[in-house]
Amino acid sequence: MRDYEKEIEARADWVRGILRDSGAKGIVYGNSGGKDCTLVSAICKRATDNVIGVIMPCHSRQNYGSDRDDALRAAEKFGIECITVDLSDTKDALCAAIEKSLKVTDPAGTNINPRLRMTVLYAVAQSKGYLVAGTGNRSEGYMGYFTKWGDGAYDLNPISDLTVTEIYEFLRYLGAPEHIITKAPSAGLFDGQTDEGEMGVTYAEIDSLLLTGETSESAKPIIERRHAMSEHKRSGPHVYEK
């Protein structure tokens, strides 16, 4: 049987070591009210009392409603301080400035949201002397389901090796708010958006491939194609070498 307590403490100890070696005073993370950030917050709170979750709504009604409610529930459950930074007007101003020269496409506009959020997190982190915790999991990483220089940017990530299936197991062990566990995973980038709907496969199918090497015949080519197309996100920028 898996020893969740031992694993959580090992991850918390890893965070403590990074804080000690870096001289940082605490951790800041984006609190979207989702499964991943909830687990990251619980682990980081084990490591230090100095944890801030930043709620950053940006246009989507979901951000101002159920996402915010779940974010506050998670923060209350694990005793984490929260602040809110509303980015809707900021995004509008940025898009307006860009569109004086060229049209911002829908995909480009969607990716502005996580990039603005990461800008906020690093501003808070530098102001407080903290580090930024990433909240991406193994399943999303394999699929490239994250925004380069957005939620793909961070100083440390204590859950990057865990699949979504495992994330839920840890959350159940910790007694996380039930709605966070049962709701459809969503980046909350626009109304009605779900992770699985955008990817075209389920997390169960992705995790099956990652954990057993096997998955459904219909899902396998989608997963392999998305993994190949997103390699640039995992490999880092190209640099010239003589």
C-alpha positions as CSV (number, residue, x, y, z in Angstrom):
1,M,0.0,0.0,0.0
2,R,1.3,3.5,-0.9
3,D,2.4,5.6,2.0
4,Y,1.0,8.9,1.1
5,E,2.0,10.6,4.4
6,K,5.6,9.6,3.9
7,E,5.6,10.8,0.3
8,I,4.0,14.2,1.2
9,E,6.6,14.7,3.9
10,A,9.4,13.8,1.5
11,R,8.2,16.4,-0.9
12,A,7.8,19.0,1.8
13,D,11.3,18.3,3.0
14,W,12.5,18.8,-0.6
15,V,10.8,22.2,-0.6
16,R,12.4,23.0,2.7
17,G,15.8,22.2,1.3
18,I,15.3,24.5,-1.7
19,L,14.2,27.3,0.5
20,R,17.2,26.8,2.8
21,D,19.7,26.7,0.0
22,S,18.2,29.6,-1.9
23,G,17.7,31.8,1.2
24,A,14.1,32.4,0.1
25,K,11.6,33.1,2.8
26,G,8.5,31.3,1.4
27,I,6.5,30.2,-1.5
28,V,3.9,31.9,-3.8
29,Y,1.7,30.0,-6.2
30,G,-1.3,30.6,-8.5
31,N,-4.5,29.5,-6.7
32,S,-7.0,28.6,-9.4
33,G,-9.1,26.4,-7.2
34,G,-7.9,23.3,-9.2
35,K,-6.6,20.0,-8.2
36,D,-2.9,20.6,-8.9
37,C,-2.5,23.9,-7.1
38,T,-4.4,22.5,-4.2
39,L,-2.0,19.7,-3.7
40,V,1.0,22.0,-4.3
41,S,-0.3,24.3,-1.6
42,A,-0.8,21.5,0.9
43,I,2.8,20.3,0.3
44,C,4.3,23.8,0.5
45,K,2.4,24.5,3.7
46,R,4.0,21.5,5.3
47,A,7.4,22.9,4.4
48,T,6.8,26.5,5.6
49,D,4.1,28.7,7.1
50,N,5.1,31.4,4.6
51,V,2.8,30.5,1.7
52,I,0.7,32.9,-0.4
53,G,-1.9,31.8,-3.0
54,V,-2.7,34.3,-5.6
55,I,-6.2,34.2,-7.2
56,M,-6.0,35.8,-10.6
57,P,-9.3,36.1,-12.5
58,C,-9.2,37.1,-16.1
59,H,-12.4,37.6,-18.0
60,S,-13.9,34.0,-17.7
61,R,-17.0,34.0,-15.6
62,Q,-15.8,30.7,-14.2
63,N,-12.8,32.6,-12.8
64,Y,-15.0,34.9,-10.8
65,G,-17.4,32.2,-9.7
66,S,-16.7,28.5,-9.0
67,D,-12.9,28.8,-9.5
68,R,-12.6,31.6,-6.9
69,D,-15.0,29.7,-4.5
70,D,-12.9,26.5,-4.8
71,A,-9.7,28.5,-4.4
72,L,-10.9,30.0,-1.1
73,R,-12.1,26.7,0.1
74,A,-8.7,25.1,-0.5
75,A,-6.9,27.9,1.1
76,E,-9.1,27.7,4.2
77,K,-8.7,23.9,4.4
78,F,-4.9,24.2,4.5
79,G,-4.5,27.5,6.3
80,I,-3.0,29.5,3.4
81,E,-3.1,33.3,3.0
82,C,-4.7,34.4,-0.3
83,I,-4.7,37.6,-2.3
84,T,-6.6,38.5,-5.4
85,V,-5.2,40.3,-8.5
86,D,-7.8,40.9,-11.2
87,L,-6.2,40.8,-14.6
88,S,-9.1,41.5,-16.9
89,D,-8.4,45.2,-17.4
90,T,-4.7,44.5,-17.7
91,K,-5.3,42.0,-20.5
92,D,-7.6,44.4,-22.3
93,A,-5.0,47.1,-22.2
94,L,-2.2,44.8,-23.4
95,C,-4.3,43.5,-26.3
96,A,-5.3,47.0,-27.2
97,A,-1.7,48.1,-27.3
98,I,-0.7,45.2,-29.5
99,E,-3.6,45.6,-31.9
100,K,-2.4,49.0,-32.8
101,S,0.0,47.1,-34.9
102,L,-1.5,43.7,-35.5
103,K,-4.5,41.5,-34.7
104,V,-4.1,39.2,-31.6
105,T,-5.4,35.8,-32.6
106,D,-7.7,33.8,-30.3
107,P,-5.0,31.2,-29.3
108,A,-2.5,34.0,-28.7
109,G,-5.0,35.9,-26.6
110,T,-5.8,32.8,-24.6
111,N,-2.2,32.3,-23.8
112,I,-1.8,35.9,-22.5
113,N,-3.8,34.8,-19.4
114,P,-1.2,32.4,-18.0
115,R,1.7,34.6,-19.0
116,L,0.2,37.6,-17.2
117,R,-0.5,35.3,-14.1
118,M,3.2,34.2,-14.0
119,T,4.2,37.9,-14.3
120,V,2.2,38.6,-11.2
121,L,3.6,35.6,-9.3
122,Y,7.2,36.7,-9.9
123,A,6.4,40.2,-8.9
124,V,4.9,39.0,-5.7
125,A,7.8,36.5,-5.2
126,Q,10.5,39.1,-5.7
127,S,8.7,41.6,-3.5
128,K,8.4,39.1,-0.6
129,G,11.7,37.2,-1.1
130,Y,9.8,34.1,-2.0
131,L,10.0,31.4,-4.7
132,V,7.4,30.6,-7.3
133,A,5.9,27.1,-7.1
134,G,4.8,25.4,-10.3
135,T,1.6,23.4,-10.4
136,G,1.8,21.3,-13.5
137,N,1.5,17.5,-13.3
138,R,3.2,14.7,-15.3
139,S,0.2,14.1,-17.5
140,E,-0.1,17.7,-18.7
141,G,3.7,17.9,-19.1
142,Y,3.7,14.8,-21.4
143,M,1.0,16.3,-23.5
144,G,2.5,19.8,-23.6
145,Y,-0.8,21.0,-22.1
146,F,0.7,24.2,-20.5
147,T,1.7,27.6,-21.8
148,K,5.4,28.2,-22.5
149,W,6.6,31.0,-20.2
150,G,3.2,31.0,-18.5
151,D,2.3,28.1,-16.1
152,G,5.3,26.3,-17.6
153,A,7.6,28.8,-15.7
154,Y,8.5,28.4,-12.0
155,D,11.3,27.9,-9.5
156,L,10.2,24.5,-8.2
157,N,7.5,22.0,-8.7
158,P,6.8,19.4,-6.1
159,I,4.2,17.4,-8.2
160,S,5.7,17.3,-11.7
161,D,6.2,13.5,-11.4
162,L,2.6,12.7,-10.5
163,T,-0.1,11.8,-13.0
164,V,-3.6,13.2,-12.6
165,T,-4.7,9.8,-11.3
166,E,-2.1,10.1,-8.5
167,I,-3.0,13.8,-7.8
168,Y,-6.5,12.7,-7.0
169,E,-5.3,10.0,-4.7
170,F,-3.2,12.4,-2.7
171,L,-6.0,14.9,-2.5
172,R,-8.4,12.3,-1.2
173,Y,-5.8,11.3,1.4
174,L,-5.5,14.9,2.5
175,G,-9.2,15.5,2.7
176,A,-9.3,18.3,0.1
177,P,-12.6,19.9,-0.7
178,E,-14.8,17.4,-2.5
179,H,-15.8,19.7,-5.4
180,I,-12.2,20.2,-6.3
181,I,-11.8,16.4,-6.7
182,T,-15.1,15.8,-8.6
183,K,-15.3,18.8,-11.0
184,A,-14.1,18.5,-14.6
185,P,-10.4,19.6,-14.8
186,S,-10.2,23.0,-16.5
187,A,-7.6,25.7,-16.9
188,G,-10.4,28.2,-16.7
189,L,-9.1,30.1,-19.7
190,F,-12.6,30.7,-21.2
191,D,-16.2,29.8,-20.3
192,G,-17.0,26.1,-20.8
193,Q,-13.4,25.1,-21.3
194,T,-12.2,21.7,-20.0
195,D,-8.8,20.1,-20.3
196,E,-10.0,16.8,-21.7
197,G,-12.3,18.5,-24.2
198,E,-9.3,20.6,-25.5
199,M,-6.9,17.7,-25.7
200,G,-9.4,15.2,-27.2
201,V,-8.5,12.4,-24.8
202,T,-9.2,11.7,-21.1
203,Y,-6.7,11.9,-18.3
204,A,-7.4,8.3,-17.6
205,E,-6.2,7.4,-21.2
206,I,-3.1,9.5,-20.8
207,D,-2.3,8.1,-17.4
208,S,-2.8,4.6,-18.6
209,L,-0.2,5.1,-21.2
210,L,2.2,6.7,-18.8
211,L,1.7,4.2,-16.0
212,T,1.3,0.9,-18.0
213,G,2.5,1.7,-21.5
214,E,-1.0,0.8,-22.8
215,T,-4.1,2.8,-23.7
216,S,-7.1,2.8,-26.0
217,E,-6.4,2.5,-29.8
218,S,-8.2,5.8,-30.4
219,A,-6.3,7.7,-27.8
220,K,-2.8,6.5,-28.5
221,P,-2.2,8.4,-31.8
222,I,-3.6,11.6,-30.3
223,I,-1.3,11.4,-27.2
224,E,1.7,10.6,-29.3
225,R,1.1,13.4,-31.7
226,R,0.5,16.0,-29.0
227,H,3.7,14.8,-27.2
228,A,5.8,15.1,-30.3
229,M,4.3,18.5,-31.3
230,S,5.0,19.9,-27.8
231,E,8.6,18.8,-27.4
232,H,9.8,22.4,-27.9
233,K,8.0,23.3,-24.6
234,R,10.0,20.7,-22.6
235,S,13.4,21.1,-24.2
236,G,13.9,24.8,-23.5
237,P,15.0,27.5,-25.9
238,H,17.6,26.9,-28.7
239,V,21.0,28.5,-28.1
240,Y,23.8,28.9,-30.5
241,E,26.9,26.8,-29.8
242,K,30.1,26.9,-31.7
